[in-house]
């Protein structure tokens, strides 16, 4: 029996989850969030040869309809392999969107699968649940939930690559924080060169950082480094006041001050150049 | 001189807080010299800027403090500029900042979410605006009536929260009251619907760091310890 944590499931069922083992006809099973294209041929061959060794986990949603909580690819592969039914643990969950909560819990137990977690979180949020609700129900911390949600910023091309597993989660997390234009640039580069590496992301970031810093260089050049005026400037101001006060016909006082003022202005201009 | 005596738009300085200061002087340059005109838009995400706290950014080998001035305390860019004109600059820095990066060449670069008005030309339709605070020839609207870049004078022509509206010299005028002073400016013209962008509006040298004394037996020792890692004078000041 799966040992589901229940103590923090204030939003999931209060009672422990009940499960029973049975074989379920594949035609009764609805698979969401995965397509046949995502199924590995080796898995199909293995199931054809050995059958499904580990039961999938299903939730009964209607009288004869089941949804897959865990084991989407195995279910699709079993169909591809021509099986009529599949071994399953059918869980009974009541309460809100138990399936998504359970999906996250299963991931937690098994080692995280960030993309499935993201899907579950998105569905829970679409149903009006907050990050805090999800954290409380699943035991996942809010920081991790936010980290997963950052992946929603991926442009569709890159998100599709994440979904199929071509784009590694560690790289996706680095790309997701970039603006869409830069993501598109990386996506294009990937299409051309056939690969995307940390170095590619780093290079794009470096260019962006340089562009972001450019206005700061201009600002620093435009504004003074000191708050006090040089003595030339201060004295020029005082001289101007004195010149304004002295009548021009008092040449013995007026003329030398005007000449001194001109010399100072020339000195300021020279210093500035 | 302590810059802490006036109550600022963001309130009183906090005991044990560390502040970057740029003081006033009779021999000082006018504040207009430190305004950035036109305001410089930035890529906040690339620079890692947040509305809370500050960010150290290295430019040409010198570390500078980038600080977004909050709209809660200073809804208008002019609120902040006028405060600095009267009381000097004092901006709180987090104790966790790597103060060892601050040198006498470091600047404090200030941003505001309303500093850049994208549709600035709307402000000139049938209105008279104040002259460019930096006297830039390209902002002399009498000579070049078609604006090419935003002029910093609009910070005084889009003031929200003003009172006592009146007309002076053909301009609609309001009094804007701040905690320790008031100034005269102009309200947003009728029909103007501004689209704002975060931009740099001023850059000041950092004269010194100030630690606010905590007489209640508190935290100024730790703050002094942190601030002393900067290559800048550190003053212990009373609030």
Interface residues (C-beta under 8 A of the other chain):
Chain A: X177 X179 X208 X209 X211 X212 X213 X215 X216 X217 X218 X219 X220 X222 X223 X224 X225 X226 X227 X228 X229 X234
Chain B: X22 X23 X25 X27 X28 X29 X33 X34 X35 X36 X40 X41 X42 X43 X45 X46 X47 X57 X59 X60 X64 X66 X105 X107 X109 X200 X202 X203 X204 X205 X207
